[in-house]
Amino acid sequence: MRGFREFGDSGKLAESETIGQSSIIKTAEQQFRESSHEHSYHIHFREARDLVRGVQDRAKLPYDPAHPGGRRYPFAHELHAKVAEGLELSNEELQKGCLKLFTAVGSVLDKMHGVDGFLEYRLESGKVVFVYFDITANPLKTSAKSSEIALIEVPINGFDFDDQDDQQLFSEIVSTSAEEICLRFNRLLQSGDRGRTRTYRRQAHV
């Protein structure tokens, strides 16, 4: 597997290399502004999120669980898998698309609201809950824009998958990030009608 390029100061390469970036999100946002007669750059959070969801459903980025062979972005693939494992989702549930991972890199959701990506969990009851995350290669960044956004720190030089230490680091970051995301899902599920009981199972690090 290839190693990532050096991410640089802006962190934008870190985000796009880690979970991908839609090539058509900006067009979708511009069409939304034109149809809503909105002339400012800003789009409200929920509308910005739903634009990302609609675009990715068509573009299948960065990871479509219905086609598990498409592992263009290993971090996105493994994070999705670890969260699914923590929530104890079955293969049948995953095939139905009950857990999806979206990239918001380069979108208004990213630039205005501080969200690089998010996971969507759809329950049997029809209720949908979201956990948002921000990816950074800046070791001095200690928190996301909001407490509702999980912060995921990746190394500034990326991951070299031919290096055993980098493989271990990759696994640790994925596991730690998945734990945080699962705990956030669990808090959200406990705050309302879940449709079923689902408790996050903490994974042991090896």
C-alpha positions as CSV (number, residue, x, y, z in Angstrom):
1,M,0.0,0.0,0.0
2,R,1.2,3.5,-0.7
3,G,2.2,6.0,1.9
4,F,0.5,9.3,2.1
5,R,2.3,12.5,1.0
6,E,3.5,15.0,3.5
7,F,0.4,16.9,4.6
8,G,1.8,20.4,4.9
9,D,0.8,23.4,7.1
10,S,-2.8,23.9,6.0
11,G,-4.0,20.4,6.9
12,K,-6.2,20.3,3.8
13,L,-4.1,17.6,2.2
14,A,-4.3,15.6,5.5
15,E,-8.1,15.7,5.4
16,S,-8.5,14.8,1.7
17,E,-5.8,12.0,1.8
18,T,-7.4,10.5,4.9
19,I,-11.1,10.5,4.0
20,G,-11.3,11.8,0.4
21,Q,-13.0,14.9,-1.0
22,S,-16.0,15.2,-3.3
23,S,-15.3,16.9,-6.7
24,I,-18.9,18.1,-7.0
25,I,-19.8,19.4,-3.6
26,K,-19.1,23.1,-4.6
27,T,-21.3,22.8,-7.6
28,A,-24.1,21.4,-5.4
29,E,-23.7,24.2,-2.9
30,Q,-23.8,26.9,-5.6
31,Q,-27.0,25.3,-7.1
32,F,-28.5,25.4,-3.6
33,R,-27.7,29.1,-3.2
34,E,-29.2,29.9,-6.6
35,S,-32.4,28.0,-5.9
36,S,-32.8,29.5,-2.5
37,H,-31.8,33.0,-3.6
38,E,-29.1,33.0,-1.0
39,H,-26.2,35.3,-2.1
40,S,-23.9,34.8,0.9
41,Y,-21.3,32.0,1.2
42,H,-22.7,30.8,4.5
43,I,-25.1,27.8,4.5
44,H,-26.8,26.7,7.7
45,F,-25.3,23.6,9.4
46,R,-28.1,21.2,8.7
47,E,-28.5,22.3,5.1
48,A,-24.7,22.1,4.6
49,R,-24.7,18.6,6.0
50,D,-27.6,17.4,3.9
51,L,-25.9,18.7,0.7
52,V,-22.8,16.6,1.6
53,R,-25.1,13.6,2.1
54,G,-26.8,14.0,-1.2
55,V,-23.6,14.4,-3.1
56,Q,-21.9,11.5,-1.6
57,D,-24.8,9.1,-2.1
58,R,-24.2,9.7,-5.8
59,A,-20.4,9.8,-5.8
60,K,-19.8,6.9,-3.4
61,L,-17.0,8.6,-1.5
62,P,-15.1,7.8,0.5
63,Y,-16.3,4.4,1.4
64,D,-19.5,2.5,0.3
65,P,-20.1,-0.4,2.6
66,A,-22.2,-2.1,-0.1
67,H,-19.1,-2.4,-2.2
68,P,-16.3,-3.3,0.4
69,G,-13.7,-3.7,-2.4
70,G,-13.5,0.0,-2.8
71,R,-10.8,0.8,-0.3
72,R,-9.4,3.9,-1.9
73,Y,-9.1,5.5,1.5
74,P,-7.9,3.0,4.1
75,F,-8.5,5.3,7.1
76,A,-12.1,5.9,6.1
77,H,-12.6,2.1,5.5
78,E,-11.1,1.0,8.8
79,L,-12.8,3.7,10.8
80,H,-16.1,2.7,9.4
81,A,-15.4,-1.0,10.2
82,K,-14.2,-0.3,13.7
83,V,-17.3,1.9,14.5
84,A,-19.5,-0.9,13.1
85,E,-17.7,-3.4,15.3
86,G,-18.1,-1.2,18.4
87,L,-21.8,-0.8,17.8
88,E,-22.1,-4.6,17.2
89,L,-23.8,-4.2,13.8
90,S,-24.4,-7.3,11.7
91,N,-23.4,-7.7,8.1
92,E,-27.1,-7.5,7.1
93,E,-27.4,-4.2,8.9
94,L,-24.4,-2.8,7.1
95,Q,-25.6,-4.0,3.7
96,K,-28.8,-2.0,4.4
97,G,-26.7,1.1,4.9
98,C,-27.5,1.7,8.5
99,L,-24.0,3.1,9.1
100,K,-22.5,5.5,6.6
101,L,-19.3,7.6,6.6
102,F,-19.3,10.9,4.8
103,T,-16.5,13.3,3.8
104,A,-17.2,17.0,4.0
105,V,-13.7,18.1,3.1
106,G,-13.8,21.3,1.1
107,S,-17.5,21.9,1.7
108,V,-19.2,24.7,3.6
109,L,-19.7,22.2,6.4
110,D,-15.9,22.1,6.6
111,K,-15.0,25.7,6.0
112,M,-17.7,27.4,8.0
113,H,-18.7,24.8,10.6
114,G,-15.4,22.9,11.2
115,V,-16.6,19.4,10.2
116,D,-14.4,17.3,7.9
117,G,-16.6,14.3,8.1
118,F,-19.3,12.5,9.9
119,L,-21.0,9.1,10.5
120,E,-24.7,8.6,10.1
121,Y,-26.4,5.8,12.1
122,R,-30.0,4.9,11.0
123,L,-31.9,2.9,13.6
124,E,-34.7,0.4,13.0
125,S,-37.2,2.9,14.3
126,G,-36.2,5.3,11.5
127,K,-34.4,7.7,13.8
128,V,-31.1,9.0,12.4
129,V,-28.2,10.2,14.6
130,F,-24.9,11.8,13.5
131,V,-21.4,12.0,15.0
132,Y,-19.1,14.7,13.5
133,F,-15.3,14.8,13.4
134,D,-12.5,17.2,12.5
135,I,-9.1,15.8,11.1
136,T,-6.0,17.7,11.9
137,A,-2.2,17.3,11.3
138,N,-1.5,20.1,13.7
139,P,-0.2,18.7,17.0
140,L,-0.9,22.1,18.7
141,K,-4.6,21.9,18.0
142,T,-6.3,20.5,21.1
143,S,-10.0,20.9,20.4
144,A,-12.4,21.1,17.5
145,K,-14.6,24.1,16.7
146,S,-17.4,22.7,18.8
147,S,-17.6,20.2,21.7
148,E,-20.0,18.3,19.5
149,I,-17.2,17.5,17.0
150,A,-14.6,14.8,17.7
151,L,-11.0,15.7,17.0
152,I,-8.9,13.2,15.1
153,E,-5.1,13.9,14.9
154,V,-3.1,12.3,12.2
155,P,0.7,12.5,11.7
156,I,1.9,15.4,9.5
157,N,3.9,13.1,7.3
158,G,1.0,10.7,6.8
159,F,1.3,6.9,7.0
160,D,3.8,4.7,5.4
161,F,2.1,1.4,5.1
162,D,5.4,-0.4,4.3
163,D,6.7,0.7,7.8
164,Q,5.7,-1.5,10.8
165,D,5.7,1.4,13.2
166,D,3.4,3.4,11.0
167,Q,1.1,0.5,10.6
168,Q,0.8,0.3,14.4
169,L,0.2,4.0,14.7
170,F,-2.4,3.8,12.0
171,S,-4.2,1.1,13.9
172,E,-4.0,2.9,17.2
173,I,-5.4,6.2,15.7
174,V,-8.3,4.3,14.0
175,S,-9.1,2.4,17.2
176,T,-9.0,5.5,19.5
177,S,-11.1,7.5,17.0
178,A,-13.6,4.7,16.7
179,E,-13.9,4.5,20.5
180,E,-14.6,8.2,20.8
181,I,-17.2,8.1,18.0
182,C,-18.9,5.1,19.5
183,L,-19.1,6.7,22.9
184,R,-20.7,9.8,21.3
185,F,-23.2,7.6,19.5
186,N,-24.0,5.9,22.7
187,R,-24.7,9.2,24.5
188,L,-26.9,10.3,21.7
189,L,-28.8,7.1,21.7
190,Q,-29.3,7.2,25.4
191,S,-30.8,10.7,25.2
192,G,-33.8,9.5,23.1
193,D,-35.8,6.7,21.8
194,R,-33.4,4.2,20.3
195,G,-35.8,1.7,18.9
196,R,-33.6,-1.0,20.4
197,T,-30.9,-1.2,23.0
198,R,-27.4,-0.9,21.7
199,T,-24.5,-0.5,24.0
200,Y,-21.0,0.3,22.8
201,R,-18.5,-2.5,23.4
202,R,-15.1,-1.0,24.2
203,Q,-12.4,-2.8,22.3
204,A,-9.2,-4.0,23.9
205,H,-6.0,-2.6,22.4
206,V,-3.4,-5.1,21.3
